[in-house]
Amino acid sequence: MMTDKVAVVTGAASGIGREIAKQFFDAGAKVAIADLNADGAAAVAAEFDPSGTRAMGLAMDVTNEAAVDAGIEAVAARFGGIDVLVSNAGIQIVAPVNEFKFSDWQKMLAIHLDGAFLTTRACLKHMYAQGRGGSIIYMGSVHSKEASVLKAPYVTAKHGLLGLARVVAKEGAAHGVRTNVICPGFVRTPLVDKQIPEQAAALGISEEAVIKTVMLKATVDGEFTTVDDVARTAVFLAAFPTNALTGQSIIVSHGWFME
């Protein structure tokens, strides 16, 4: 399904990104594990592929233009092009708008939006020149569709990814490049585990209440979305063969949000 395709996954040293990279690798792709944590990225690549023939670790700060451009060039040179980009790198900082530090706002938007733009631009250069099309997948969120308290920059950035994806879908169509957004619900990763006590403190409720009445209240089964759920969706989108599925947002949330 993905045999010999070249995939770049950002934020892939852990969590959702790691599982996406693993499932691409298992499906036959050559995978670049890009992450700010260079040692972590290298360790994941070595775990997937001790021979180093189909996986490589890549140190990448997605907010740094030169680092992104150089990293994507290195992947293309080693593996012979770029077929898939999964723009997954992200962080979370929670606070009320009236208390939110501007520096934290800028950091959030830089990682989520600047990172998506810079990696997209660098990969499109190769996808257009190769003449074999490609797939760009952005990691959105249910917060691409609705809002929650304490998350102004996160919600803003995730909404912004929908706009970027739709523009790239229109521009990329003539080159066979498809672009879609995965919108997960809460996925039990270290990022979410960190949010639970933070939200409990900010909202004045217990951590158990955060899980039950904030994070999972609107799901159909009271279950977290899993990294496997999200990774399977990424492989499906990357392998889809036509422009029939482009410019779309796919919600993976146990029914939290439906449209």
Secondary structure, DSSP 8 states (H G I E B T S, - for coil): --TT-EEEEETTTSHHHHHHHHHHHHTT-EEEEEES-HHHHHHHHHHH-TT-SSEEEEE--TT-HHHHHHHHHHHHHHHTS--EEEE---------GGG--HHHHHHHHIIIIIHHHHHHHHHHHHHHHHSS-EEEEEE--GGGTS--TT-HHHHHHHHHHHHHHHHHHHHHGGGTEEEEEEEE--B-SHHHHHHHHHHHHHHTS-HHHIIIIIISTTSSSS--B-HHHHHHHHHHHHH--STTS-SEEEEESTTSS--
